[in-house]
Amino acid sequence: MNKNYFFAVFLVFLTGCMFLKPDYVNMISPEELHQLMQSDDILLIDVHTPEQQHIKGTDFFIPYNKIEDYAKQLPEDKNTPIYLYCESGPMANAAARTLHEMGYNHLYNLEGGANAWRAKGYEFQ
């Protein structure tokens, strides 16, 4: 096999890794989110479809692929931190991408999603 083939495979791998951790969203661990929720009033949105059991303290359920349809429920201030989660992470990344395109600047995705939250023994509604 030639060098171009390996280079192409490497680029696909690298691109895939970048998709998993986009630069417009920050990852937050279940422990960090839990601690933050104890001290601050945050905006927490479940974006998983189909609808799942929500983390205690969730403000909204908005399907990840319908974020724009719920623009009126979102903060007017585009600098408001928004914390997102789904079952394991990818849908929250997709929602963050849409929110970023809408001008929101402080986006957080729960690392491991509701599955990681559950594994830590934290509460659900």
Secondary structure, DSSP 8 states (H G I E B T S, - for coil): --HHHHHHHHHHHHHHHHHHS-TTSEEE-HHHHHHHHHHS--EEEE--SS----BTT--EE--GGGGGGGGGGS-SSTTS-EEEE-SSSHHHHHHHHHHHHTT---EEEETTHHHHHHHTT--B-
